[in-house]
Amino acid sequence: MNIEYRDLIAGLLFIALGAFVALYASGHYTVGDPARMGPGFFPVVLGWALAALGAVVTLLALRRTTLVAAPPHIALRPLLAVPAAIGAFGLIVEPLGLVPATLALTAIVVFAERPLRWRRTLLLAACLAVISWLIFLVGLQMTLPAFKLPG
């Protein structure tokens, strides 16, 4: 019996990430209950839901037979571009603001895809910057600045 490696790896990663988030949130934040939710309630519930989803994906991967005999090829571009984009967002959002951080995130994450399509990337970056500005700064009224000059 051949195992579906992609689903197995994804399921195990879901379990690990979900359990980590749930355990971290329950240990560092007040969870509360459904009637009086604390700041940790939502991350704990989502973490355990992700872990449960991962368990289902893992079990289905172990049950499924496939014609694939070798583990799948790992694409390095997406594996490197996505975490780099998230890291860049985290480093840029405080000193420069939400809009430049969103633009940088989009500019970096497009390197995960081939071929690079610059017009589409610029349109996507602009739309994501406007949407994030509308949601987080206008709608949720977060105190994060849209633009901030360094210094």
For each residue, the residues with C-beta under 8 A, 3 or more apart:
1: 65
2: 65 66 67 68 69
3: 8 61 62 64 66
4: 7 8 60 61 64 66 68
5: 8 9 61 68 71 72
6: 9 10 61 72
7: 4 10 11 57 58 60 61 64
8: 3 4 5 11 12 58 61 62
9: 5 6 12 13
10: 6 7 13 14 54 57 61
11: 7 8 14 15 54 55 56 57 58 59 60 61
12: 8 9 15 16 54 58
13: 9 10 16 17 54
14: 10 11 17 18 50 51 53 54 57 58
15: 11 12 18 19 51 54 55 58
16: 12 13 19 20 54
17: 13 14 20 21 47 50 51 54
18: 14 15 21 22 46 47 48 49 50 51 52 53 54
19: 15 16 22 23 47 48 51
20: 16 17 23 24 47
21: 17 18 24 25 43 44 46 47 50
22: 18 19 25 26 43 44 46 47 48 51
23: 19 20 26 27 47
24: 20 21 27 28 43
25: 21 22 28 29 31 40 43 44 47
26: 22 23 29 31 40 44
27: 23 24
28: 24 25 40
29: 25 26 38 39 40 43
30: 38 39 40
31: 25 26 38 40 41 44
32: 36 37 38 40 41
33: 36 37 41
34: 37 41
35:
36: 32 33
37: 32 33 34 41 42
38: 29 30 31 32 41
39: 29 30 42
40: 25 26 28 29 30 31 32 43 44
41: 31 32 33 34 37 38 44 45
42: 37 39 45 46
43: 21 22 24 25 29 40 46 47
44: 21 22 25 26 31 40 41 47 48
45: 41 42 48 49
46: 18 21 22 42 43 49 50
47: 17 18 19 20 21 22 23 25 43 44 50 51
48: 18 19 22 44 45 51 52
49: 18 45 46 52 53
50: 14 17 18 21 46 47 53 54
51: 14 15 17 18 19 22 47 48 54 55
52: 18 48 49 55 56
53: 14 18 49 50 56 57
54: 10 11 12 13 14 15 16 17 18 50 51 57 58
55: 11 15 51 52 58 59
56: 11 52 53 59 60
57: 7 10 11 14 53 54 60 61
58: 7 8 11 12 14 15 54 55 61 62
59: 11 55 56 62 63
60: 4 7 11 56 57 63 64
61: 3 4 5 6 7 8 10 11 57 58 64
62: 3 8 58 59
63: 59 60
64: 3 4 7 60 61
65: 1 2
66: 2 3 4
67: 2
68: 2 4 5 72
69: 2
70:
71: 5
72: 5 6 68
73:
74: 79
75: 78 79
76: 79 80
77: 80 81 111 112 113 114
78: 75 81 82 112 113
79: 74 75 76 82 83
80: 76 77 83 84
81: 77 78 84 85 108 109 110 111 112
82: 78 79 85 86 109 112
83: 79 80 86 87
84: 80 81 87 88 108
85: 81 82 88 89 104 105 106 108 109
86: 82 83 89 90 105
87: 83 84 90 91
88: 84 85 91 92 101 104 105 108
89: 85 86 92 93 101 102 104 105
90: 86 87 93
91: 87 88 94 95
92: 88 89 95 96 100 101 104
93: 89 90 96 97 98 101 144
94: 91
95: 91 92 148 150
96: 92 93 100 101 147 148 150
97: 93 100 101 144 145 146 147 148
98: 93 101 102 129 132 133 136 137 144 145 146
99: 102 103 129 132 133 146 147
100: 92 96 97 103 104 147
101: 88 89 92 93 96 97 98 104 105
102: 89 98 99 105 106 125 128 129 132
103: 99 100 106 107 125 129
104: 85 88 89 92 100 101 107 108
105: 85 86 88 89 101 102 108 109 128
106: 85 102 103 109 110 121 124 125 128 129
107: 103 104 110 121 125
108: 81 84 85 88 104 105 111
109: 81 82 85 105 106 112
110: 81 106 107 113 116 117 121 124
111: 77 81 108 116
112: 77 78 81 82 109
113: 77 78 110 116 117
114: 77
115:
116: 110 111 113 121
117: 110 113 120 121
118: 121 122
119: 122 123
120: 117 123 124
121: 106 107 110 116 117 118 124 125
122: 118 119 125 126
123: 119 120 126 127
124: 106 110 120 121 127 128
125: 102 103 106 107 121 122 128 129
126: 122 123 129 130
127: 123 124 130 131
128: 102 105 106 124 125 131 132
129: 98 99 102 103 106 125 126 132 133
130: 126 127 133 134
131: 127 128 134 135
132: 98 99 102 128 129 135 136
133: 98 99 129 130 136 137 138 146
134: 130 131 137 138 139
135: 131 132 138 139 140
136: 98 132 133 139 140 142 144
137: 98 133 134 140 141 142 144 146
138: 133 134 135 141
139: 134 135 136
140: 135 136 137
141: 137 138
142: 136 137
143:
144: 93 97 98 136 137
145: 97 98 148
146: 97 98 99 133 137
147: 96 97 99 100
148: 95 96 97 145
149:
150: 95 96
151:
